[in-house]
Amino acid sequence: MRDYINRLSRGKSIIEVPKLTFENEQAAMNVSCDKCTEGNFNFTASIQTAGMVYSDNERVNVITKSFNGTDIDISYTVNAEGIEEKNDIEGCFTIVSNAGEKVIPYVFTCEPETVKKPEPEQDASIKVETGQIRINVSDEKYEDTIVIEKIGHGTTEVSIYSEAPFIKIGKASIGDNEFIGDRYKLEYIIDPEKLHAGNNYAYICIDTFKQHFKVPVAVSSAVTEDETNDNRYDLRLENKKAVEGLTKCYLDFRMKKIKKEKWISESLQIIDRIRGIRGNDPFYDIAQVQLFAMSGREEEASGMMELLKKDIIGRIGDDVEMYCYFLYVSTLIVKSEEYTEQVNKQVRKFFENGYDTYRLLWLLFYLNSDTENNKSIRLVRIKDIVNDGCTSPVIYLEAINILNAQPVLLRVLNKFEIKVINFGCRYGIINEKLALQIADVALSEKNGSYELVSVLKKLNDRFESDEILTALVSHMIRLGLTGEQYYEVYELGVLRGLRITRLYEFYIASMKKDVERQLPKIVLMYFSYDNTLMGLDKAFLYANIIRGRYSYYKDIYACYEKNIEIYVYEQLKAGNINEYLEILYKSLLEPQLITEETNDFICRLRYIYKINCFSNYVTGIEVWHNQLKDKCDYELMGTQCYIYMYNPDAVVGFRCCDGRVRNSGVDYEIEKVFDEEEYKEVFEKCDDTLSKEAGILVSRACRLHKKQIFNDQTLMCYKNVKKLEGVNDSFRQTINSWMIDYYRKHYELDDFWHEYPFVDTDGLLSEDAKNLIEILIDSSMYSQAYELVSIYGCSRVAVTRLLKMTDYILNNVSDEHNEVIDEITAYMFREHIYNESVLSYMSEFFNGPNEDMYEVWKAGLNYGVNVTHLSERLLAQMMYTGVHSGRFTEVFSDYYGKIPDMLIVKAYLSYNAQLYLIRQKKANDIVFRVMDECIEDGTGLPECCYVAWLKNISKNTAVLDDEKKKKYAQKILNELCENDRIYAFYKKFNGVLDIPYNVIGITVLECIAEPESKVTVTYTLNDDKQQHTQIMKSNDWGIYTCRFNLFYGDVLDYNYTVAGSREENVSENYNLKYEEVSPDTVSGRFDAINDCLASRQLHDMATLKKLMRSYSVEEYVSKQMFKIVK
């Protein structure tokens, strides 16, 4: 703007005024309550435009304060903090520019912030057809699909797998975006190379986090062509069935489940059947001979042996076992000890030379009577053959028979012995003596084993023996086996009065934890003297006793009372909670239990909630508090979980087996564990100020604030909460707000300077900032208040307090220019609160719309403040914005009456002169009075000022009676004409001033246009139809002129063409008829000729002759007296 004044003082044209075009003439929008909202408005200017934007409402802050250009975007913020719903923020933007002042009213309506809550994430379910898939596969891979349907809206993750190696799944997992139309086709492949012959069974498993589907798959592998032709596939199965059938019949016979005759009969039937399928087979033939021999059909047996002998002997090298079997059967026919011994030696020779198989060992058992008598040797040989991998039930039978006969041979319980005993238990052939021996040996074992426990349990089920039960319980305890599946065994031991270390502890650990059940008296007596239970077991026992202390345990409760109280105290001290401790706490919690060690946990008890979750896919629980940084994780204990919820707005989420956390779609119940009214005395006595738990202190702070309890303890609580690491920033800000409110309303000491460091000053809400600023000002902490005002503004602070702070700063700190003080003083002045210091500062530095600056100027005058600088700024801005009003004159009049800056004065005169000359605005008398003074003083003025001054005199030439003024007028007129600045109004000085020669006899046309334009006049003269064009001459500040020599009666038709930088404009047509007659004092030959023409037109011949004679004489004299110098 200073540059504008400089140029204006030199006579720069003001004719070109930009035109502003606004998209909207009013700014309006909805803003969120308690939020700062950004907005903007746009406008365009016809030419380059510069200016400032001001807002008259302190809640609306203009960000783009200045602009320069043609396409202008103005940004602003609306602070709606503390504004209630549906209230409006109203005011105006004022645009101050060289296009003038433009006011844009605004209305901003406060609405509650509409945050769309996300819909709870739902889980879609799936549907799968689980009928069995039957497939026949040959040599090629088989491919097919299973359709999975998604039901409902929501998300789902599906995992697919199969444990069968012959099934390959196309994709192991699928998500929502892979369903097409809520359907997904799951591809799977059957690999024939991994199938065995016959039927292959498997499952394809399809799981979501709470749905589990098993699709059964049965794949039949086709038999090859060679196998079909040879019929080997069926023969193999039939052969296997025959061997299994013969073995079972033999075992049943040896175990005395069937008689000899039935064994022989059933075995012969099996042999006949298999021989009918396979034909002759050496093994079955020999077996048939054996059965014939044992049934008394010796002749048939002998005949068959003879037929087999040649074939079997020829197979010795290929099948030694078959040959030895043949020899053994032959002894049943020959029945000679000598022959039997020979066979025994031959079989032993084979056995000892690499053919030590269990079949040969079994043959040796029945060929050698010595081994029958020496059972220990026989058992050793069986052990060796079993340890080498033998699994034949025939051998196991031999072993168990030996042990049944001589139990003392069982001295250890290694793998062999366990296998044999398991075999005996399976078939129920262990006798009681052996069972007792097993129990005795088991008791001597130092290490327990699950196999041994299984054996002892089977024996205990069969033989109700204290010895076996003792061994069983002892090993279960050694292995630490607990659980309801073991409870019956431990209970049996307790009821039988077994004296086994830790029996009662394992009894308690394994029972179903029903606190209402009545425990055996012996158990209660035991634990009353020596309670070594741990964890849940101990809590259960004491909770069980508490339940029956007034009824079935009333006689024994005295023995437990002290120990239970000590236990409860220790658990409170440790901060433990479970369903049994809940019973104990509810029964025994008294104020006497509150100590320094237990105080913290007892404080937490009021916030404990119990959740029972009935969804088996939930693995844990998470709790979020709006006041705390981190979530709290809890693991489910079965279906129960104890959680802490310190405030009612806490959110519970359920962590599912798929890793996601859900807060909907889960079946659960939640209840508060401790009723505050019931335990009011306890909770009131515990001191939560000593707690180290962030949640407790946060809850206490919230509780105090909700109940409107304000005292020293409240303030201390707020301070402690602010220091906690676990508190999040949002709640820390809330606490800070509560503290500020406390200091404003309830703090009565005069040492706020001591408290101020406890207050956070970053990120304050508008109301908090306002309150804290007022507190600081009331505490005379002006520097700190000023710092906050510089950050948060002053719009809501009490104006009287602001005046107090501002007055102190201006008088004691600094009265230099400061943008913060600018804002404060402007705000106070709008509220009509100010003093001399404020007005003095504003007079030096205030800027704003013309109206506001005028009001400050007026107030400054009334207070006797020096308003010189304000006057200069106001005058400059008024000229910049094109003001022409009484206030403009008022301000200048006062300013000029002091010691004015002539730059401003010249600009003012130039501005008014151009308004007078170009826009035909009336100029106030002071303008021409100041011009008179400047001309008299010899102060140089812009050309436009001289032209305006001269034109004003031309309207009243009587003033030129003053010789001094006439002298100045003649001088100015001469200088203008010398510079070829000739205007139409000069003719009014004919007969008053000496008209310069270059003005005499001419007619001047004038056109107003921008100085940079090209202006031409197009005209025709009289009856000449030919148009002529002439370029008009510019005076550099907006007036273009063109001169013509017209005579009386000439008619000039003309128009103007103005070619600017952007467009060309043609004016309307004008008509000029020259009818002027010169006064008595003729000025020149053009006037003389013009008078002659006028006389002729008026038919005044006498005057015409006189004028013609005079013209001729003057022309002759001129030629004689003046010679033209060539």
C-alpha angles and dihedrals in degrees: 000000000000089000090052091054091048091053093042091052087057092053102266111174119256094190096105110076119176120236118224122211119196127200089212128016091208133042116223136157142140116260130194118254114249091013138102110236126194123221141163144195131204138213138167131222126214090226137009106306132185129189151118134269123217133185123208095204117076091214091063111069119192111222097183095054096166133030141185124185143053102274105052130185118189118198125197141166129228116210109206097170110141094011116128125230117284093013116130132227106212135182144101140274112222117205111203113194145128085276089066130253117317122190119208111188118211137198120188116187118207115229129178112263107265107214110176107224111226114248112254107266107253126202118227119219127226134222124213129177104238100189116129117274112219118197134178112207130190125177098310128079116262120221128189142143139240117212116229115194123203114216122200133357122298140064130305138177117204125196122196129193144148128203092207112100093214093062118077117191118216094218129011096208138015132195137201097276092058095064113095112203089346090301132105126186109216112206122213134175131210111215109208093197090068096049125100121218116282126012121356119195130198144139133242104214119209115186140177122181091274106016126070124186128183117197109197116221124196115189121188114205110212118235115246121251093250092051090050093051095047092042088223095138094064093037092056092054093044092049091051091050092049094052091047090048094051091047092050092049091049093049092048089051094048091046088052093241090127134022126253094255092055092047092052093044096049093043092052090051091054091049093048090052097049092045088052088057102037101024118222117000123176094224096051091042092055091044089053090051089051092051092046091050093049093048095053097258092124098150092056089045093051092048092052092047091056090051091048098042098082093045095047095046088052089056098054094109094044101044116018092170090056091049093049090048088052090052092049092051090048089061088060088060102037093043095192122139090212092052092044090053091051091051090047091053093047094049091046089052090055091045093050094047103059104297096095096147126150090247092059090044090054090050091051090052089061097037096052119058091191093071090051090059095042101056095169090063090047090051092050091053091048090050091053093049093046093048087054089061107275113152100171112139088214091065092043088053091053090051096049091047090054092050092046089053096045110019091176088073087073102086103145137026106226128146094285094050093046091051093050093046091048088053090051092048091049092056096033095236100128112111125218096256091056090045091055090046089052090051091048093050090044091056090056092053111104096201125054125221134193091231091056092048089052091051094047091048091054091048091047091053090053101038116038094212127149089215093058092042090050091053091046095049092044092055093044089054091047089055092045093236112177134159140095091282089066097041097095091057094050091044090052089052091050094047092049090050097239113181102223124146113253092004092130093047091054090043090058093042093054102043124097104265101240107153090198095062120102115237124216113271092234090059092050092048090050095053093043088067103031117017109178095156117132138207118337094002094060092043090050093050093051092043089051091051092047089054092056100033093110096041130020094007098043092108095052101033092089089064090056104035099090094042091049092051091050090047093050090050091051092049091049088049091051093045096235127159134180136140093278095044086050088061091047094047093048091050101042107024107127134156088252089071092062110104135145088271097050101032096090096053095041087054088055094051092080089062098049119117128184120220124197108197118197098183110098093205093066113099102174147353131242126198124199123196119198089221099050132071101221133048121238118238123208130181122221117247098209102306096334134084133174115215137177118236108180097180135029091243094062114128124222121210129184119224108216132202091260090062096252125121117226133184097187137047092043123119109225146133126219129193137172109249102208122039108222094214093051093050096031094124092054096046093046092053096049113088110228090182087076093054120114092201111107093210093058094050091046091050091049092052091050091047093051092048093047092050091046093237108161120177140114091287090055092054091047090050090053091051093049093050091051090056095052115112093212096059115101124232095252095058092040086060090049091052089048088053091051090051092052090049090050093051090049098049109021111022109103104173124099096228103087088137085071093051098042095085089063091061120086111223098186120099096003121175116243094254092047092049091050093049094046092049090052091048091051093048092048087051090051090243092138099158092055091045090050091052091054092046089053088056104036104022129234104259097118101033117109106266094223090057091048090053090052092052095042094049090052094049095046094048101036109022113028140323093195120124113288128170092216092054087047090059094044096048093046090051093048092047091052087054089049093243115128145116138205094282092052093047092047090054093045091048088058100042115009119121129176144112116335092253093054094045090050091052091051089047091051093048090048091054091050091051092046092244121157101255098174096116092043089051091053093049092045094048091047092050092046090053091045091053095044099249118172108174146119091264089057089056092042093055093045093047091055092043094048091050090064126047102305129194105246090217088066092043093052091046090050092050092045091049094051093041091056092046088052096046103034106027097029091234116162112251120219117245091247089066093061092037090057089045089053090052093047092048091049091047091048092241109161115240134187115273092249089063093056092047091050092046091049093045091051090053090048088065090058110023090172089085087069088075081088101088093208093054090043089054092052091046093051091049094050092046092051092048093049092050091047087056089048092247098144122167133183096245091067090085088070088072093062107128091010103065132019104266112221115242094247090060097049116107098000133121116214125208116201130200128183114222142136112289092238093055127101110232124192131179120217114199148162123209122219113310095344106117093193111108118224128198127207130180112237121228120242125219089206095247104067113291119105119193138193125185129216134182102226128177131206111293097016114141119210120193112189149150136192129241115201114194109192131178092269108025146003123238129192118204127222119273118273130197126209123186113189110224103148120133120203119244122248091277104071113211102197149332093289089057091047093051090045091053091051091052091048092052090049090049089051093046090237096148097170092056090043092056091047093050093045091051091049092048091049093049092048092048092049093047091047092053092048096047102037124053121195110238112222 
